[in-house]
């Protein structure tokens, strides 16, 4: 049982987060989700004691709510920061284990938000650095600001490009390489 009188949110309130969690247990209220997000993770960077205290409830809600899954992931992605709540995080071990299982199952469905869920899974596995580093990755084509190369008639006005997509693709190729078979030693 959580002693909410000691779990302040970003506004230093101790009574609002439990009320919001109770409301969200009963119904999916977009305004309550928005307020809860602001109270638990400040400016997408800082997490507060109420965030770690709310984590088990968010994990319970995450099986039926994308917002709960996202907010629980946002809290875990910031767990490596200087928040002074390591003891609260240690108390969430069971909830984090359940969250990892939930994220693994969700990733098997090949969700549209694959990257966000994958980053949450990395954080849930304690890989906070990789979760943060990969956070800015996008699946896109980028044109660096370099002068065009003069290679051939068709390529003379096009500068170098890099494509980021499937891990099996090489830079600049749009089709997947053919698998090669070889004998193992």
URSULUR-V885387 format. One record per helix or strand of 2 or more residues. SS is the DSSP state (H for helix, E for strand). FROM is the first residue (numbers start at 0). TO is the last residue. If there is no record, write none. Layout:
SS;FROM;TO / SS;FROM;TO
This chain:
H;3;5 / H;15;25 / H;29;39 / E;40;41 / E;45;46 / H;48;61 / H;65;76 / H;85;89 / H;92;107 / H;113;123 / H;127;135 / E;140;142 / E;160;162
